[in-house]
Amino acid sequence: MSLWERHCEACHDGKTVLDGKVVADKGQIKKKYKTLEEFAGACGKSPECMNIVKHEEGLLLKVGAEIGLAPSGKR
């Protein structure tokens, strides 16, 4: 099981609603964030429901790589 599947996919399914908005799915995340660093930085400012992972930059970088984001400078 990937880190994305274990920690993210259940809420980032394009159906889950948080604060009146549908949470972005994997495809939307890939379009919004162009690099791993941008993705990890945004996750660090995420809602409380992501507290279990949002302060784990290494984990977030691995998740971003799993969904196809590249490090800055390697696009």
OpenMM code with the backbone's topology and positions (N, CA, C; nanometers):
from openmm import Vec3, app, unit

residues = "MET SER LEU TRP GLU ARG HIS CYS GLU ALA CYS HIS ASP GLY LYS THR VAL LEU ASP GLY LYS VAL VAL ALA ASP LYS GLY GLN ILE LYS LYS LYS TYR LYS THR LEU GLU GLU PHE ALA GLY ALA CYS GLY LYS SER PRO GLU CYS MET ASN ILE VAL LYS HIS GLU GLU GLY LEU LEU LEU LYS VAL GLY ALA GLU ILE GLY LEU ALA PRO SER GLY LYS ARG".split()
positions = [
    Vec3(0.0838, -0.1171, 0.0000),
    Vec3(0.0000, 0.0000, 0.0000),
    Vec3(0.0890, 0.1244, 0.0000),
    Vec3(0.0584, 0.2180, -0.0873),
    Vec3(0.1393, 0.3395, -0.0963),
    Vec3(0.1059, 0.4359, 0.0175),
    Vec3(0.1929, 0.5317, 0.0390),
    Vec3(0.1675, 0.6340, 0.1402),
    Vec3(0.0425, 0.7144, 0.1040),
    Vec3(0.0256, 0.7438, -0.0253),
    Vec3(-0.0942, 0.8150, -0.0706),
    Vec3(-0.2197, 0.7365, -0.0301),
    Vec3(-0.2191, 0.6084, -0.0569),
    Vec3(-0.3354, 0.5252, -0.0236),
    Vec3(-0.3580, 0.5203, 0.1275),
    Vec3(-0.2523, 0.5115, 0.2024),
    Vec3(-0.2620, 0.4968, 0.3479),
    Vec3(-0.3042, 0.6266, 0.4167),
    Vec3(-0.2495, 0.7406, 0.3721),
    Vec3(-0.2688, 0.8643, 0.4469),
    Vec3(-0.3574, 0.9688, 0.3798),
    Vec3(-0.3790, 0.9611, 0.2499),
    Vec3(-0.4395, 1.0738, 0.1794),
    Vec3(-0.5672, 1.0416, 0.1020),
    Vec3(-0.5676, 0.9291, 0.0358),
    Vec3(-0.6702, 0.8972, -0.0625),
    Vec3(-0.8132, 0.8995, -0.0071),
    Vec3(-0.8324, 0.8591, 0.1168),
    Vec3(-0.9674, 0.8523, 0.1729),
    Vec3(-1.0364, 0.9884, 0.1733),
    Vec3(-0.9632, 1.0938, 0.1998),
    Vec3(-1.0228, 1.2285, 0.2012),
    Vec3(-1.0059, 1.2993, 0.0665),
    Vec3(-0.8926, 1.2764, 0.0001),
    Vec3(-0.8656, 1.3425, -0.1284),
    Vec3(-0.9187, 1.2566, -0.2427),
    Vec3(-1.0498, 1.2354, -0.2367),
    Vec3(-1.1170, 1.1495, -0.3344),
    Vec3(-1.2081, 1.2272, -0.4289),
    Vec3(-1.2119, 1.3599, -0.4150),
    Vec3(-1.2982, 1.4416, -0.4999),
    Vec3(-1.4432, 1.4399, -0.4562),
    Vec3(-1.4730, 1.3778, -0.3420),
    Vec3(-1.6101, 1.3691, -0.2900),
    Vec3(-1.6227, 1.4238, -0.1482),
    Vec3(-1.5152, 1.4162, -0.0719),
    Vec3(-1.5169, 1.4586, 0.0674),
    Vec3(-1.5315, 1.6098, 0.0752),
    Vec3(-1.6183, 1.6566, 0.1643),
    Vec3(-1.6430, 1.7995, 0.1816),
    Vec3(-1.5840, 1.8448, 0.3147),
    Vec3(-1.5101, 1.9558, 0.3121),
    Vec3(-1.4516, 2.0160, 0.4307),
    Vec3(-1.4788, 2.1655, 0.4239),
    Vec3(-1.5374, 2.2193, 0.5272),
    Vec3(-1.5709, 2.3618, 0.5327),
    Vec3(-1.6510, 2.4072, 0.4108),
    Vec3(-1.7419, 2.3225, 0.3667),
    Vec3(-1.8304, 2.3570, 0.2560),
    Vec3(-1.7708, 2.3428, 0.1173),
    Vec3(-1.6476, 2.2919, 0.1075),
    Vec3(-1.5814, 2.2751, -0.0225),
    Vec3(-1.5385, 2.1297, -0.0401),
    Vec3(-1.5437, 2.0831, -0.1632),
    Vec3(-1.4965, 1.9480, -0.1930),
    Vec3(-1.3440, 1.9483, -0.1888),
    Vec3(-1.2879, 1.8528, -0.1180),
    Vec3(-1.1424, 1.8402, -0.1049),
    Vec3(-1.0858, 1.7938, -0.2398),
    Vec3(-0.9741, 1.8526, -0.2801),
    Vec3(-0.9111, 1.8205, -0.4092),
    Vec3(-0.8732, 1.6732, -0.4173),
    Vec3(-0.8910, 1.6162, -0.5355),
    Vec3(-0.8472, 1.4786, -0.5580),
    Vec3(-0.7044, 1.4792, -0.6122),
    Vec3(-0.6508, 1.3616, -0.6365),
    Vec3(-0.5116, 1.3482, -0.6815),
    Vec3(-0.4840, 1.4285, -0.8084),
    Vec3(-0.5712, 1.4202, -0.9060),
    Vec3(-0.5513, 1.4922, -1.0317),
    Vec3(-0.5496, 1.6422, -1.0121),
    Vec3(-0.6375, 1.6924, -0.9286),
    Vec3(-0.6426, 1.8359, -0.9014),
    Vec3(-0.5174, 1.8826, -0.8276),
    Vec3(-0.4693, 1.8001, -0.7367),
    Vec3(-0.3472, 1.8329, -0.6633),
    Vec3(-0.2293, 1.8400, -0.7603),
    Vec3(-0.2202, 1.7435, -0.8516),
    Vec3(-0.1103, 1.7417, -0.9484),
    Vec3(-0.1138, 1.8651, -1.0386),
    Vec3(-0.2318, 1.9135, -1.0718),
    Vec3(-0.2439, 2.0340, -1.1554),
    Vec3(-0.2082, 2.1597, -1.0770),
    Vec3(-0.2450, 2.1635, -0.9511),
    Vec3(-0.2261, 2.2837, -0.8696),
    Vec3(-0.0812, 2.3041, -0.8275),
    Vec3(-0.0147, 2.1966, -0.7872),
    Vec3(0.1221, 2.2073, -0.7360),
    Vec3(0.2198, 2.1516, -0.8378),
    Vec3(0.3130, 2.2336, -0.8788),
    Vec3(0.4059, 2.1961, -0.9859),
    Vec3(0.5290, 2.1231, -0.9346),
    Vec3(0.5626, 2.1411, -0.8067),
    Vec3(0.6828, 2.0757, -0.7530),
    Vec3(0.6529, 2.0095, -0.6185),
    Vec3(0.7389, 1.9180, -0.5800),
    Vec3(0.7268, 1.8534, -0.4497),
    Vec3(0.7327, 1.9557, -0.3359),
    Vec3(0.8226, 2.0509, -0.3486),
    Vec3(0.8407, 2.1494, -0.2429),
    Vec3(0.7175, 2.2381, -0.2265),
    Vec3(0.6581, 2.2774, -0.3384),
    Vec3(0.5367, 2.3581, -0.3340),
    Vec3(0.4233, 2.2793, -0.2658),
    Vec3(0.4109, 2.1537, -0.3019),
    Vec3(0.3104, 2.0650, -0.2433),
    Vec3(0.3318, 2.0494, -0.0927),
    Vec3(0.4532, 2.0176, -0.0510),
    Vec3(0.4827, 1.9972, 0.0910),
    Vec3(0.4590, 2.1254, 0.1704),
    Vec3(0.4950, 2.2401, 0.1133),
    Vec3(0.4714, 2.3678, 0.1801),
    Vec3(0.3239, 2.3960, 0.2003),
    Vec3(0.2440, 2.3650, 0.1009),
    Vec3(0.0993, 2.3863, 0.1115),
    Vec3(0.0392, 2.2929, 0.2150),
    Vec3(0.0857, 2.1703, 0.2198),
    Vec3(0.0338, 2.0742, 0.3181),
    Vec3(0.0651, 2.1186, 0.4602),
    Vec3(0.1754, 2.1879, 0.4787),
    Vec3(0.2132, 2.2374, 0.6102),
    Vec3(0.1176, 2.3418, 0.6638),
    Vec3(0.0391, 2.4015, 0.5755),
    Vec3(-0.0584, 2.5037, 0.6145),
    Vec3(-0.2005, 2.4490, 0.6086),
    Vec3(-0.2141, 2.3191, 0.6072),
    Vec3(-0.3433, 2.2541, 0.5884),
    Vec3(-0.4277, 2.2554, 0.7175),
    Vec3(-0.5541, 2.2168, 0.7051),
    Vec3(-0.6437, 2.2138, 0.8209),
    Vec3(-0.5996, 2.1128, 0.9274),
    Vec3(-0.6586, 2.1259, 1.0445),
    Vec3(-0.6245, 2.0389, 1.1578),
    Vec3(-0.6419, 1.8908, 1.1282),
    Vec3(-0.7330, 1.8555, 1.0396),
    Vec3(-0.7565, 1.7141, 1.0107),
    Vec3(-0.6330, 1.6463, 0.9510),
    Vec3(-0.5381, 1.7261, 0.9002),
    Vec3(-0.4148, 1.6701, 0.8443),
    Vec3(-0.2982, 1.6742, 0.9436),
    Vec3(-0.3257, 1.7052, 1.0689),
    Vec3(-0.2185, 1.7177, 1.1686),
    Vec3(-0.1281, 1.5957, 1.1749),
    Vec3(-0.1814, 1.4776, 1.1500),
    Vec3(-0.1022, 1.3551, 1.1614),
    Vec3(0.0136, 1.3522, 1.0618),
    Vec3(0.0012, 1.4227, 0.9502),
    Vec3(0.1080, 1.4203, 0.8494),
    Vec3(0.1643, 1.5566, 0.8142),
    Vec3(0.0951, 1.6651, 0.8458),
    Vec3(0.1348, 1.7944, 0.7903),
    Vec3(0.2685, 1.8477, 0.8402),
    Vec3(0.3217, 1.7948, 0.9476),
    Vec3(0.4521, 1.8399, 0.9970),
    Vec3(0.5634, 1.7417, 0.9621),
    Vec3(0.5340, 1.6481, 0.8764),
    Vec3(0.6300, 1.5458, 0.8344),
    Vec3(0.6719, 1.5722, 0.6909),
    Vec3(0.7627, 1.6684, 0.6708),
    Vec3(0.8000, 1.7082, 0.5360),
    Vec3(0.8518, 1.5914, 0.4529),
    Vec3(0.9310, 1.5052, 0.5113),
    Vec3(0.9830, 1.3901, 0.4378),
    Vec3(0.8720, 1.3011, 0.3861),
    Vec3(0.7723, 1.2779, 0.4683),
    Vec3(0.6567, 1.1973, 0.4284),
    Vec3(0.5808, 1.2667, 0.3157),
    Vec3(0.5598, 1.3966, 0.3289),
    Vec3(0.4878, 1.4708, 0.2260),
    Vec3(0.5624, 1.4698, 0.0928),
    Vec3(0.6940, 1.4792, 0.0984),
    Vec3(0.7733, 1.4725, -0.0248),
    Vec3(0.7591, 1.3357, -0.0908),
    Vec3(0.7551, 1.2307, -0.0106),
    Vec3(0.7373, 1.0954, -0.0653),
    Vec3(0.5986, 1.0798, -0.1275),
    Vec3(0.4973, 1.1320, -0.0606),
    Vec3(0.3612, 1.1250, -0.1138),
    Vec3(0.3538, 1.2012, -0.2459),
    Vec3(0.4110, 1.3207, -0.2497),
    Vec3(0.4117, 1.3996, -0.3730),
    Vec3(0.4794, 1.3269, -0.4875),
    Vec3(0.5892, 1.2605, -0.4572),
    Vec3(0.6588, 1.1824, -0.5604),
    Vec3(0.5717, 1.0666, -0.6082),
    Vec3(0.5010, 1.0035, -0.5159),
    Vec3(0.4125, 0.8924, -0.5535),
    Vec3(0.3038, 0.9351, -0.6510),
    Vec3(0.2545, 1.0574, -0.6348),
    Vec3(0.1461, 1.1018, -0.7237),
    Vec3(0.1987, 1.1693, -0.8499),
    Vec3(0.3305, 1.1771, -0.8626),
    Vec3(0.3881, 1.2235, -0.9889),
    Vec3(0.4456, 1.3640, -0.9882),
    Vec3(0.4607, 1.4262, -0.8727),
    Vec3(0.5226, 1.5581, -0.8672),
    Vec3(0.6748, 1.5425, -0.8674),
    Vec3(0.7421, 1.6372, -0.9279),
    Vec3(0.8877, 1.6327, -0.9367),
    Vec3(0.9488, 1.7385, -0.8467),
    Vec3(1.0734, 1.7177, -0.8042),
    Vec3(1.1426, 1.8217, -0.7283),
    Vec3(1.1621, 1.9458, -0.8146),
    Vec3(1.1757, 2.0611, -0.7510),
    Vec3(1.1986, 2.1835, -0.8276),
    Vec3(1.3269, 2.1661, -0.9110),
    Vec3(1.3240, 2.2159, -1.0305),
    Vec3(1.4382, 2.2038, -1.1199),
    Vec3(1.4395, 2.0750, -1.2015),
    Vec3(1.3465, 1.9835, -1.1805),
    Vec3(1.3435, 1.8560, -1.2529),
    Vec3(1.2089, 1.8317, -1.3166),
    Vec3(1.1524, 1.9295, -1.3805),
    Vec3(1.0206, 1.9157, -1.4414),
    Vec3(1.0299, 1.8679, -1.5818),
] * unit.nanometer
topology = app.Topology()
chain = topology.addChain("A")
for resn in residues:
    res = topology.addResidue(resn, chain)
    for name in ("N", "CA", "C"):
        topology.addAtom(name, app.Element.getBySymbol(name[0]), res)
